[in-house]
Amino acid sequence: MPKKNEPSLTQDARRAAIAELTRQLGKPPHLGKPGTLVRDVDGKPLFMRLPLKVATPNALGDLKSGFADVTWIEALGSPLLTFSLGFDWDEKQIIAAAEKVVDKAGGKVSSDVPQFVAYHFPHVGVRFTLQEGGTILLDAARPEDPIATGGLDHLGVRIASDLSAPLLSSLEGISKPNTELFRAQVGASQKSAGQPAAAAVAAIAQPAEEKSKEARSIIDDFPFRKQLNEVWCVPACIQMMLAYYHYDYRQADIAKQLGLGTDRPEELDATRAFEVVRAIKLLSSNALDVEMNIFFGSLWDRIKKEICKKRPAVLLGGGHARVIIGYSEMPNPGTFPTRSLLFVDPDRPYSYVQAISINLLNFDLVFFARLPKVKVAVAAPQPDAGAESGLDGRDAAPPPGKPEEVPLVMTPIPPDKVPLAGPPPPALVRNEARA
């Protein structure tokens, strides 16, 4: 909870967030109170993380609980920053689990109130002050992996100090359009303030004149793979993409193909991102076409097209990789639309789907993959010899068949049988949406 003299969540921001969640999930959600105050890495209040519950089935399937990050800060562009289903948020349980990790490692937590920190948005950690001096920051979902400390190496766990820059300072260049977008969403919620709760949410969530412009799509039944250590997010994302196309590989084999160590695991340096393209091509025996693109606003339409064709993409940047499996776009009369992407994140304890407002994304590269299409000639049927016609039946024949594009769908191949170079393996030809 925020302190008495600190800003807190406004009713307008909360109402606008509920409306957006209703649009995204297809059903009105329940947001818990009061929520958990989450700070930026420099200590400034940033948003409230609220427990989220929604009836099933919803737009994301049978997941029914998680959390939503809601803010009052206009420069962040939207009251609803992100939401997730599949990981229950319980502040007391998270603090207790993190304290056990510190105690087991020989540290002692001071009496100071712990703080929740968006150390690499949307990842949140809990930060303790220690009795022996210094601090320790543990990931809220995975407290066994410390993120940063004040130099307490004797805890006997991996220590990293790669905290991101403060989120607000990274958005200075787009604070003006973000503010317009935020006010448009809050303004829509204010218009319905006098209505009954259900009617108000419905009025915001599905305005009749704008409903036809709403767009969303998600890839169902996407295979989740958790990264096996703190630096193998890229191998895990490649593993998920290959599994989606029916290629089953061990994560360690993919890491080896990327040139990362297995005895002493390493992360993929951004200057070697091209290795992702090479690895996917080789591990699919050149059956998948792979592209690497710089991520910026003009790729939005391309991302929508890929997701609508049921083709996931790997997004890399800001020191982390995720797989995008969906998108949502909602109009805001008079200003920019609200756009968000849906991800699976290999750095989480188990599979869950997370939606993040596109104006907060910190990604540098997008990798698209698809099965190629081949030209297959469709033979023209021969005329019946007994058919009546003015020219011995020749004018009764249909025009010659035109080549038809048919996607290739590869049969599953055991990893140890897939060559790392050479011609593609045998394939079955059939119609398939993901090609």
PEGIGI-V474437 format. One record per pair of residues at least 24 apart in sequence whose ideal C-beta (glycine too) atoms are under 8 Angstrom apart, sorted by the first residue. I is the first residue (numbers start at 0). GAP is how many residues later the second one is. D is the distance in whole Angstrom. If there is no record, write none. Layout:
i:I gap:GAP d:D
i:I gap:GAP d:D
This chain:
i:0 gap:33 d:5
i:0 gap:34 d:8
i:0 gap:35 d:8
i:0 gap:36 d:6
i:1 gap:35 d:5
i:1 gap:43 d:6
i:1 gap:46 d:8
i:5 gap:31 d:7
i:5 gap:39 d:5
i:6 gap:38 d:6
i:6 gap:65 d:6
i:7 gap:40 d:8
i:7 gap:64 d:7
i:8 gap:26 d:7
i:8 gap:39 d:5
i:8 gap:61 d:6
i:8 gap:62 d:8
i:8 gap:63 d:6
i:9 gap:62 d:5
i:11 gap:67 d:8
i:11 gap:174 d:5
i:11 gap:177 d:6
i:11 gap:178 d:6
i:11 gap:181 d:8
i:12 gap:57 d:6
i:12 gap:58 d:7
i:12 gap:59 d:5
i:12 gap:66 d:4
i:12 gap:173 d:7
i:13 gap:56 d:6
i:13 gap:65 d:7
i:14 gap:174 d:4
i:14 gap:177 d:8
i:14 gap:178 d:7
i:14 gap:185 d:7
i:14 gap:189 d:8
i:15 gap:63 d:4
i:15 gap:64 d:7
i:15 gap:169 d:5
i:15 gap:170 d:5
i:15 gap:172 d:7
i:15 gap:173 d:4
i:15 gap:188 d:7
i:16 gap:51 d:6
i:16 gap:53 d:4
i:16 gap:62 d:5
i:16 gap:63 d:4
i:17 gap:183 d:6
i:18 gap:166 d:8
i:18 gap:169 d:7
i:18 gap:170 d:6
i:18 gap:182 d:6
i:18 gap:185 d:4
i:18 gap:186 d:5
i:19 gap:58 d:7
i:19 gap:59 d:7
i:19 gap:60 d:4
i:19 gap:165 d:7
i:19 gap:185 d:8
i:19 gap:310 d:7
i:19 gap:318 d:7
i:20 gap:31 d:7
i:20 gap:33 d:8
i:20 gap:47 d:6
i:20 gap:59 d:6
i:20 gap:62 d:6
i:21 gap:179 d:5
i:21 gap:180 d:8
i:21 gap:182 d:8
i:21 gap:183 d:4
i:22 gap:182 d:5
i:22 gap:183 d:7
i:22 gap:191 d:7
i:22 gap:305 d:7
i:22 gap:307 d:6
i:23 gap:35 d:6
i:23 gap:59 d:7
i:23 gap:192 d:7
i:23 gap:304 d:5
i:23 gap:316 d:7
i:23 gap:331 d:6
i:24 gap:29 d:5
i:24 gap:33 d:5
i:24 gap:34 d:5
i:24 gap:35 d:7
i:25 gap:32 d:5
i:25 gap:33 d:4
i:26 gap:27 d:6
i:26 gap:28 d:5
i:26 gap:31 d:5
i:27 gap:26 d:8
i:27 gap:170 d:7
i:27 gap:173 d:5
i:28 gap:24 d:7
i:28 gap:25 d:4
i:28 gap:39 d:7
i:29 gap:24 d:7
i:30 gap:37 d:6
i:30 gap:39 d:7
i:34 gap:35 d:8
i:35 gap:53 d:7
i:35 gap:55 d:5
i:35 gap:80 d:5
i:36 gap:79 d:7
i:37 gap:31 d:7
i:37 gap:78 d:5
i:37 gap:79 d:7
i:37 gap:80 d:5
i:37 gap:86 d:6
i:38 gap:76 d:6
i:38 gap:77 d:7
i:38 gap:78 d:5
i:38 gap:79 d:7
i:39 gap:77 d:8
i:39 gap:78 d:6
i:39 gap:126 d:5
i:39 gap:127 d:5
i:39 gap:128 d:6
i:40 gap:76 d:6
i:40 gap:77 d:7
i:40 gap:78 d:6
i:40 gap:122 d:5
i:40 gap:123 d:7
i:40 gap:124 d:7
i:40 gap:125 d:5
i:40 gap:126 d:8
i:41 gap:124 d:5
i:42 gap:72 d:8
i:43 gap:122 d:7
i:43 gap:124 d:7
i:45 gap:25 d:7
i:45 gap:27 d:7
i:45 gap:30 d:8
i:45 gap:72 d:6
i:45 gap:121 d:6
i:45 gap:122 d:7
i:46 gap:24 d:4
i:46 gap:26 d:7
i:46 gap:29 d:7
i:46 gap:34 d:6
i:46 gap:71 d:8
i:48 gap:40 d:6
i:48 gap:67 d:7
i:48 gap:75 d:7
i:49 gap:39 d:8
i:50 gap:37 d:7
i:50 gap:38 d:5
i:50 gap:39 d:7
i:51 gap:31 d:6
i:51 gap:32 d:8
i:51 gap:33 d:7
i:51 gap:37 d:8
i:53 gap:31 d:7
i:58 gap:157 d:7
i:58 gap:159 d:7
i:59 gap:25 d:5
i:59 gap:158 d:7
i:59 gap:282 d:8
i:59 gap:293 d:5
i:60 gap:159 d:7
i:62 gap:289 d:7
i:62 gap:290 d:7
i:65 gap:286 d:7
i:68 gap:53 d:7
i:72 gap:95 d:7
i:73 gap:104 d:7
i:73 gap:105 d:4
i:73 gap:108 d:4
i:73 gap:109 d:7
i:74 gap:93 d:6
i:74 gap:96 d:6
i:74 gap:100 d:4
i:74 gap:103 d:5
i:74 gap:104 d:6
i:74 gap:107 d:8
i:75 gap:91 d:8
i:75 gap:92 d:8
i:75 gap:95 d:7
i:75 gap:102 d:6
i:75 gap:106 d:7
i:75 gap:281 d:8
i:75 gap:283 d:8
i:75 gap:284 d:7
i:76 gap:94 d:8
i:76 gap:97 d:8
i:76 gap:100 d:8
i:76 gap:101 d:3
i:76 gap:102 d:8
i:76 gap:104 d:5
i:76 gap:105 d:6
i:76 gap:280 d:6
i:76 gap:282 d:4
i:76 gap:283 d:7
i:77 gap:100 d:8
i:77 gap:103 d:6
i:77 gap:104 d:6
i:77 gap:107 d:6
i:77 gap:260 d:6
i:77 gap:279 d:5
i:77 gap:281 d:7
i:78 gap:103 d:7
i:78 gap:106 d:6
i:78 gap:107 d:7
i:79 gap:277 d:7
i:80 gap:40 d:8
i:80 gap:41 d:7
i:80 gap:275 d:7
i:80 gap:276 d:6
i:80 gap:279 d:6
i:81 gap:39 d:8
i:81 gap:40 d:5
i:81 gap:258 d:8
i:81 gap:272 d:6
i:81 gap:273 d:6
i:81 gap:274 d:5
i:81 gap:275 d:7
i:81 gap:278 d:8
i:82 gap:271 d:7
i:82 gap:272 d:5
i:83 gap:38 d:8
i:83 gap:268 d:6
i:83 gap:269 d:7
i:83 gap:270 d:4
i:83 gap:271 d:7
i:84 gap:267 d:6
i:84 gap:268 d:6
i:85 gap:264 d:7
i:85 gap:265 d:6
i:85 gap:266 d:2
i:85 gap:267 d:6
i:86 gap:54 d:6
i:86 gap:261 d:7
i:86 gap:262 d:7
i:86 gap:263 d:8
i:86 gap:265 d:5
i:90 gap:25 d:8
i:93 gap:32 d:6
i:93 gap:46 d:5
i:93 gap:49 d:7
i:94 gap:31 d:6
i:96 gap:46 d:5
i:97 gap:28 d:5
i:97 gap:30 d:7
i:97 gap:40 d:5
i:97 gap:42 d:8
i:97 gap:45 d:4
i:98 gap:29 d:7
i:99 gap:43 d:8
i:100 gap:37 d:6
i:100 gap:42 d:5
i:100 gap:43 d:6
i:100 gap:45 d:8
i:101 gap:26 d:6
i:101 gap:28 d:7
i:101 gap:34 d:6
i:101 gap:36 d:8
i:101 gap:53 d:7
i:104 gap:50 d:4
i:104 gap:51 d:6
i:104 gap:52 d:6
i:105 gap:48 d:7
i:105 gap:49 d:7
i:105 gap:50 d:7
i:106 gap:24 d:8
i:106 gap:25 d:7
i:106 gap:29 d:7
i:106 gap:45 d:7
i:106 gap:48 d:6
i:107 gap:24 d:6
i:115 gap:24 d:7
i:117 gap:49 d:6
i:118 gap:28 d:6
i:118 gap:29 d:7
i:118 gap:44 d:5
i:118 gap:45 d:7
i:119 gap:43 d:7
i:119 gap:44 d:5
i:119 gap:198 d:7
i:119 gap:199 d:7
i:119 gap:200 d:7
i:120 gap:43 d:7
i:120 gap:46 d:5
i:120 gap:239 d:7
i:120 gap:241 d:8
i:121 gap:232 d:7
i:121 gap:234 d:6
i:121 gap:238 d:8
i:122 gap:197 d:8
i:122 gap:224 d:7
i:136 gap:26 d:8
i:140 gap:207 d:6
i:140 gap:208 d:6
i:141 gap:205 d:7
i:141 gap:206 d:8
i:141 gap:207 d:6
i:144 gap:85 d:6
i:157 gap:72 d:6
i:159 gap:70 d:8
i:161 gap:157 d:6
i:163 gap:154 d:7
i:163 gap:155 d:7
i:163 gap:198 d:7
i:166 gap:193 d:7
i:169 gap:192 d:7
i:170 gap:188 d:8
i:170 gap:189 d:8
i:173 gap:185 d:7
i:176 gap:158 d:8
i:176 gap:159 d:6
i:177 gap:181 d:6
i:179 gap:155 d:5
i:179 gap:156 d:7
i:180 gap:151 d:7
i:180 gap:154 d:6
i:180 gap:155 d:5
i:180 gap:157 d:7
i:180 gap:178 d:7
i:183 gap:148 d:4
i:183 gap:149 d:7
i:183 gap:150 d:6
i:183 gap:151 d:4
i:183 gap:152 d:8
i:184 gap:147 d:6
i:184 gap:153 d:7
i:187 gap:144 d:7
i:209 gap:121 d:5
i:209 gap:123 d:7
i:212 gap:118 d:5
i:213 gap:115 d:7
i:213 gap:116 d:6
i:213 gap:117 d:7
i:214 gap:89 d:7
i:214 gap:112 d:8
i:214 gap:113 d:7
i:214 gap:114 d:5
i:215 gap:110 d:7
i:215 gap:111 d:7
i:215 gap:112 d:4
i:215 gap:113 d:7
i:216 gap:87 d:7
i:216 gap:90 d:5
i:216 gap:91 d:5
i:216 gap:109 d:6
i:216 gap:110 d:6
i:217 gap:89 d:7
i:217 gap:107 d:6
i:217 gap:108 d:3
i:217 gap:124 d:6
i:217 gap:135 d:8
i:218 gap:25 d:8
i:218 gap:88 d:7
i:218 gap:91 d:5
i:218 gap:93 d:6
i:218 gap:106 d:4
i:218 gap:107 d:6
i:221 gap:90 d:7
i:221 gap:101 d:7
i:221 gap:103 d:5
i:221 gap:122 d:6
i:223 gap:120 d:6
i:223 gap:122 d:8
i:223 gap:126 d:7
i:223 gap:127 d:3
i:224 gap:26 d:7
i:224 gap:121 d:6
i:225 gap:120 d:6
i:225 gap:121 d:8
i:225 gap:122 d:7
i:225 gap:123 d:7
i:225 gap:124 d:7
i:226 gap:24 d:7
i:226 gap:119 d:4
i:226 gap:120 d:6
i:227 gap:24 d:7
i:228 gap:36 d:5
i:229 gap:117 d:8
i:230 gap:29 d:8
i:230 gap:34 d:5
i:230 gap:35 d:6
i:230 gap:36 d:4
i:231 gap:28 d:7
i:231 gap:33 d:6
i:231 gap:35 d:8
i:231 gap:114 d:8
i:232 gap:34 d:8
i:232 gap:87 d:5
i:232 gap:88 d:4
i:232 gap:89 d:8
i:232 gap:113 d:5
i:232 gap:114 d:6
i:233 gap:24 d:7
i:233 gap:33 d:7
i:233 gap:34 d:5
i:233 gap:42 d:7
i:233 gap:80 d:8
i:233 gap:82 d:7
i:233 gap:87 d:5
i:234 gap:25 d:7
i:235 gap:85 d:8
i:235 gap:110 d:4
i:236 gap:77 d:5
i:236 gap:79 d:8
i:236 gap:84 d:5
i:236 gap:85 d:7
i:236 gap:86 d:5
i:236 gap:109 d:6
i:237 gap:38 d:7
i:237 gap:41 d:6
i:237 gap:42 d:6
i:237 gap:45 d:8
i:237 gap:76 d:7
i:239 gap:72 d:8
i:239 gap:83 d:5
i:239 gap:104 d:7
i:239 gap:106 d:7
i:240 gap:39 d:7
i:240 gap:71 d:6
i:240 gap:73 d:6
i:240 gap:82 d:7
i:240 gap:128 d:6
i:241 gap:38 d:7
i:241 gap:41 d:6
i:241 gap:42 d:7
i:243 gap:68 d:6
i:243 gap:190 d:7
i:244 gap:39 d:7
i:244 gap:42 d:8
i:244 gap:43 d:6
i:244 gap:124 d:8
i:244 gap:126 d:7
i:244 gap:165 d:7
i:244 gap:189 d:7
i:245 gap:164 d:6
i:245 gap:165 d:7
i:245 gap:166 d:4
i:246 gap:36 d:6
i:246 gap:37 d:6
i:246 gap:163 d:8
i:246 gap:165 d:7
i:246 gap:166 d:7
i:246 gap:168 d:7
i:246 gap:171 d:7
i:247 gap:164 d:7
i:247 gap:166 d:8
i:247 gap:167 d:6
i:248 gap:34 d:6
i:248 gap:166 d:5
i:249 gap:165 d:7
i:252 gap:162 d:6
i:253 gap:25 d:6
i:253 gap:29 d:7
i:256 gap:25 d:7
i:256 gap:26 d:6
i:256 gap:163 d:7
i:269 gap:46 d:8
i:269 gap:47 d:8
i:269 gap:94 d:7
i:272 gap:43 d:6
i:272 gap:92 d:6
i:275 gap:38 d:7
i:275 gap:40 d:7
i:275 gap:91 d:5
i:276 gap:90 d:7
i:279 gap:87 d:7
i:279 gap:89 d:6
i:281 gap:138 d:5
i:281 gap:139 d:7
i:282 gap:135 d:6
i:282 gap:137 d:8
i:283 gap:126 d:7
i:283 gap:134 d:8
i:284 gap:128 d:8
i:284 gap:133 d:5
i:284 gap:134 d:6
i:284 gap:137 d:7
i:284 gap:138 d:8
i:284 gap:139 d:5
i:284 gap:140 d:5
i:285 gap:137 d:8
i:285 gap:138 d:5
i:286 gap:84 d:7
i:286 gap:85 d:8
i:286 gap:121 d:7
i:286 gap:123 d:5
i:286 gap:137 d:5
i:286 gap:138 d:7
i:286 gap:140 d:7
i:287 gap:81 d:5
i:287 gap:82 d:7
i:287 gap:83 d:6
i:288 gap:80 d:7
i:288 gap:81 d:5
i:288 gap:82 d:7
i:288 gap:83 d:5
i:289 gap:77 d:6
i:289 gap:78 d:7
i:289 gap:79 d:5
i:290 gap:76 d:7
i:290 gap:77 d:5
i:290 gap:78 d:8
i:291 gap:73 d:6
i:291 gap:74 d:8
i:291 gap:75 d:6
i:292 gap:72 d:7
i:292 gap:73 d:5
i:292 gap:74 d:8
i:292 gap:75 d:7
i:293 gap:70 d:7
i:293 gap:71 d:6
i:293 gap:72 d:8
i:294 gap:66 d:8
i:294 gap:68 d:5
i:294 gap:69 d:6
i:294 gap:70 d:6
i:294 gap:71 d:5
i:298 gap:67 d:6
i:299 gap:39 d:7
i:299 gap:58 d:7
i:301 gap:66 d:8
i:302 gap:24 d:6
i:302 gap:38 d:7
i:302 gap:63 d:7
i:303 gap:25 d:7
i:305 gap:62 d:6
i:305 gap:64 d:8
i:308 gap:61 d:8
i:308 gap:124 d:6
i:308 gap:125 d:7
i:309 gap:123 d:5
i:309 gap:124 d:4
i:310 gap:57 d:7
i:310 gap:58 d:7
i:310 gap:59 d:5
i:310 gap:123 d:5
i:311 gap:57 d:8
i:312 gap:53 d:5
i:312 gap:54 d:6
i:312 gap:55 d:5
i:312 gap:56 d:8
i:313 gap:52 d:7
i:313 gap:53 d:4
i:314 gap:26 d:8
i:314 gap:28 d:7
i:314 gap:46 d:8
i:314 gap:48 d:5
i:314 gap:50 d:7
i:314 gap:51 d:5
i:314 gap:52 d:8
i:315 gap:47 d:7
i:315 gap:48 d:6
i:315 gap:49 d:5
i:315 gap:50 d:8
i:315 gap:51 d:7
i:316 gap:45 d:6
i:316 gap:46 d:4
i:316 gap:47 d:3
i:316 gap:48 d:6
i:317 gap:44 d:4
i:317 gap:45 d:6
i:317 gap:46 d:7
i:319 gap:27 d:7
i:320 gap:25 d:7
i:321 gap:24 d:7
i:323 gap:42 d:8
i:324 gap:28 d:7
i:325 gap:27 d:8
i:325 gap:29 d:8
i:327 gap:27 d:7
i:369 gap:64 d:8
i:369 gap:65 d:6
i:370 gap:36 d:5
i:370 gap:37 d:5
i:370 gap:38 d:6
i:370 gap:39 d:7
i:370 gap:61 d:7
i:370 gap:63 d:7
i:370 gap:64 d:4
i:371 gap:35 d:8
i:371 gap:36 d:6
i:371 gap:63 d:8
i:372 gap:32 d:4
i:372 gap:33 d:7
i:372 gap:34 d:5
i:372 gap:35 d:7
i:372 gap:62 d:7
i:373 gap:31 d:8
i:373 gap:32 d:6
i:373 gap:34 d:6
i:373 gap:55 d:7
i:374 gap:28 d:4
i:374 gap:29 d:8
i:374 gap:30 d:7
i:375 gap:27 d:7
i:375 gap:28 d:6
i:375 gap:29 d:8
i:375 gap:30 d:5
i:375 gap:53 d:7
i:376 gap:24 d:6
i:376 gap:26 d:5
i:376 gap:27 d:8
i:377 gap:24 d:7
i:377 gap:25 d:7
i:377 gap:26 d:5
i:405 gap:24 d:8
i:405 gap:25 d:7
i:406 gap:24 d:7
i:406 gap:25 d:5
i:406 gap:27 d:8
i:406 gap:28 d:3
i:407 gap:27 d:6
i:408 gap:26 d:6
